[in-house]
Amino acid sequence: MSGDRVFVAMSGGVDSSVAAAILKERGEEVVGVWMRLVPASADVDAPRCCGTDEAGEDARQAAAVLGIPFYALDYADLFGERVVDRFVDSYAAGETPNPCVACNEHLKFDALLRDVVRKFGGTRLATGHYARVRTDADGGHHLLRARHEAKDQSYALYMLGQRELSRTVFPIGELRDKAETRAIAARLGLPTASKAESMDVCFAPGDYRDLVRRRAPEAFVRGPIEDLDGTTIGTHAGIGALTVGQRSGVGVATGERLYVLRLEPDRRAAIVGTREQVTRTTYELADVSFVAGRPPADEFETSAVLRYRGIPLAASARVHGSDATLELAAPALVAPGQAAVFYEGDEVIGGGVVRRSSR
């Protein structure tokens, strides 16, 4: 293959199908590509996962209706290693990971983008993400929130840098809302027009803890629940069943609302406290990256989003190498393993992963 072809990562859902349709209507030379994320014919109880055979067939049918070439690429092993295994290991270590962030970073905008460029000679990769990319007069690329704020997915794309954004297209980022997306799909007769929304943890339908329990049973060994003074006040069913900030299901009845303050997997201990004790203003971040390739300054003011579609919080960030210290203007709760993303208005500046607290 050669020429200015744009490859569309087609998941079998309506968003990526419409992304391909929009590009074709613009006169682009479009190629559909689907990522197999689970072993072929595997007994996977994840009907809404974009990497199953069922999703692949939906993507193929959408490509056929659009009259575009379609290819299936197998990333099952890589997905298992970089997303599923890390998800399980993170929960077993007392963290709360975001698998969408990992999938975007390691699969879509690393492995797939690399293969599109090197193996197929493509120039750009489009996806069905609700986000926008703009290029300034100097050739710099900026990552922005989607026009449809309720569906915005820029939080899970914070790790994209100039190299990735220079080859990335988000065709549905300018659409008004999901209704407009579905209307386009219906107008074109796409089989995905009325397909249900995908799931955040698409590979673990139902209770994700069942997956963690099967893969990491050691994370479900009972352990002590302690207060901040180190006094044992109860017993929990396993670190893998708890998350920082959790209130329900802690297993302690003391007459006051207690939250999981931190988890100490080495001791299998859960430390609990009051709402005031569990919220903090200072968080340490690891694996910090910036869209521009560098921070605005060693220390800068920002709006921090601490969870997917969370409320922006006034904050400052102090960068030291690949780490950063985030200072919030008011106490808030975020679990280790989650992403903290820096915004300036609608623009994503960068972000990092919240470290596990040692106190």
N, C-alpha and C positions, 0 to 999 in steps of 0.2 A: 504494500500500500504506500501511497505517497500523496502529496498535496495537502491543502488546508482543510483537513477533515476534523470535525469535532466529534469526539466519542462521548456518548451519554451513558453514565452508569445507571442502568435500568434495573430497579429492584423488584419490579412486578407490582408496584403500587401506582396510585394515580399521580403523585407528584412528579416522579421521574418520567412517567409516560408523557405528561404534559410538557415537561422540560424539553423532551425530544421533539414534541409536536411544534412548540414555539420556535425552536431553532430551524426546523424544516420549513415552516411558514415564512421565516426570514430569508430563505434561500440558501441556507447553509447546507453543506454536504455532511450529513449526519450518519453516524454508525452507532448502533446500540450494543452495549456490552453488559453482560450479567455476571455477577460474582457468585460462584458456588461457595457457600460458607460452611456447609455440613457435608459429610461424606455422602456420595450418591447412594440413594435407596436406603439410607440409614433410618433407623426407627427413632425419629425425632419428633417429639410431641410439641412442635412449635409451628403451627400452621400459619402464623403471621410473621414468621422470620423471613427476611428477604433472601436468605441463602438456601432455601429448600427447593426441592424439585418442583413443587407446586408454584412457588414464586417465580422460578425460572420459566415455567410454561406460560404464566401470565405475562411476563416480560416479553417472551418470544411472540406471543399473540399480538401484543401492543405494537411491537416492531413491525409485524406483518401488516397490520392495519395501516400503519404509517408508510409502509413500503420502503423501509430502510434495512440495510444489512444488519445482521445480528450475530454476535459471538458470545459463547459461554466460556468463562475462564475459571479454573479451579483454585480457590484459595482456602480450602477447608483446613488444611494443616496449619497454615499461618494464622487463620482466625482462631483455631483451637488454642494455639500457643500464645498469641499476643492479646487475645481478648478474653476467651473463656477461662483459660488457665489463670490469667492474671486476675480476673474477676473473683474466682474462687480463692486464690491465694490472698487477695486483698481482704476479703471478708474474714478469712480464717485468721488474719493478722490484726483484726480489730479495726479495719478501715471500711469506708463506704465509697467504692469506686463508681465511676460513671462509664459504663461500657461503650456508650455512643462516642465519647471523646476518644477512647482507645481505638475504636473501629475507624473513625475518621483519620486519626493520626497514622496508624500502622497499615491499614488496608486501603481505604479509598484514595488518600492523598499521598501515599508512599508507594505501596506495591502496585496498585492499579495505575496510578498516574505514571509511574516509571515504565510499566509495561506498555501503556498506550503510546508513550513517546518513543521508547527504544525498540520495542518489538513490532509495533504496528505503524510507526511513523506518523502518529497523530500529532497535532499541534496543541490541542486543548482538550480538557476533560470537563464535561458538564454533569451536574448532579441535580437532584430534586430538593436540595436544601433551601429553606426559606432564609436567605441572606443575600447580601449584595456586595459586589466588588466594583470599586471605582478607581480609575487611573487619573492621576493629576498631570499637570502640564509638564512636569519633570520626569514623568514615567514611573513615579512611585505608585504602588498599589495599596488600596485601603479596603479593609473589611468592615462592612456596615450591617446594622440590623436590617431585617426585612421590612418592607413597607407594611406587611401584615404583622403587627406587633404580637398578637396572641399566638402566632405560629413561629415566631422568630427562633432560629436555631444557631445564631451566631455564637452563642455561649460555647457550644460544643465544637467550634471551629477555631478557637482562639490560637491554636498552635500553628496555623498556617502562616508562612512567611512569604517573602517576595517571590521566591522561586515557584512556590505552589500557586500563589495568586496570579502570577503572570500567565498561567496556563489554565486557570479555573474559570468556569462560567456557571452562574446561578440564575437560570432563565426565569424561575418563578418568584424570585425575590421582589420583583416590582408589582406582583399581583395584589389586588386589594384584600382578598380574603380567600378562604378555602372554597367558598361557594363559587368564586370565579374560576378556580382551578378545576372544580368538578364540571362547571358549565362548559369549559373548553373541551374537556375529555368527552362529555356527552355529545357536543356538536360534531366531534370528529369520529364518534362511534367507537371510542376506545373501550375495550372490555374491562378496564380498571376504573371506569368512571364512578362506580358506586362501591368500590372495594373499601373495606373497613380500614381504620387507621392502624399503623404499625405500633408495636409495643416498645417501651423504653428498654426492657430487657427481653429482646425478641427471642433469644435462645433459651429462655427459662420461663415459659408461661406458667401462670399460677404463682406459687410462692417460691421465690428465688432460693429460699433457704433449703428447699428440698434438693436442689442441685448442689449447693454447698455441702449439705449433709452427706450426699452420695460420694462426692469427690474428696471431701476433707472431713471424715468422721471425727478426727481428733479435735476439731473445732467445736464439737458438741459434747465434750466432757464437762460435767458439772463443776462449778467453781464458786468461790465466795463472792458475795456482794458486800462491799465495805463502804463505810462513810469516810469523809475526809480525814477523820482522826485515825483511820486504820482499824476501826472496830467492825467485826463481821456482824452484819445485821440480816443476812439471808443467804440463799443459794440460788444461782442461776442455772439455766439448762445448757449453757455453752456460749462461748464468745461469738460463734458464728450466728447465733440467734439474736444478737444485740447490735445496736448501732449507737454511736455517740449522739446524745440528745433525745434518745428514746425515753418515753415515759410509761406507756402501757406495756404490760408483759414483763416488767422488771422482776416481779416476784417478791416484792416487799410491801407489807402493809404497816405503815408507821403513823398513819394519821395525817401525813403531809405529802404533797406531791413531790416525788423524787424522780430525777432524770439521770440517765447515764452520763457521767462527767467525762470519764475516759475508760479505756479498756487496756489491761495489761496482760497480753497473751502468755508471756513467759510464766506468769503466776496463775493464769486462768482467772484473773480477778477483774471484777467490774466495780469501779468506783462511782458512787452516786452522790448527788447533792440536789439542792434546790434550784429552781429556775435561775435565780440570781447568781448562783455559783457556777452554773453550766455555761452561761453566756460570757463572752470575753471580748476585749477590744483588740488584742494582739494575736496574730497568727503568723507562724513561720511557713514559708512556701518553698517548695523544691521544684526543680526542672522548669524554671521560669523562662519563658520565651516571649519575643515581641514581634509583632507583625512587620514592623519596619526594620527588624534585624538588630535593633538596639533600643534601650529604654529612652524615654523623652529626657530624662536626667537621672542622676544617681538616686535622687529622692524627688518624688512628684506627687501632686494631688490627683485623685482619680475618683471615679465611681466604681465600686467593687460589686460584682454580682457573685454570690456565694453558692448558688444552686441553679439548676436548669430553670429558666424563666423566673428567676428570683427578682426581687426588688433591688434596684441599684442603691448602694449605701455609700455615703460620703466617707472617704478614706484617704490615706497617704501610703505610698509604698517606698521602701528604702531597699535598693537593689545592691546585692553583694555577690558578684559572679553569677552563677546559675541559680542562686537562691534569692529570696527577698523576705523582708519583714513587712507585713501588712498591718497598719494601724487604723482601726475603725473609729469614726467619730462617736459612735454609740455602741454598746455591747450587742453582740449578735452570736448566733449559734451556727457553726458549720462543722461537719464531721471530717476527720482526717481521711484523705483519699479523694475528697471532692475537689473540683477545680474552683479557684478563685480567679475571676476574669476582670481585667481592667477595661473600663470604658471611658471615653470622653464624648459625651452626648450619645449619638448613635454609632460612633466608631469604636471598634475593638482595638485596644492598644496592645494587649497581650494577656498573659496570665500564668498561673502555676498551680501546683498541687499542694494542698494543705498537709503539712506534716502531722504525725501523731504527737500529741502532747506528752511531755514527760513529767508533768506535775498536775 
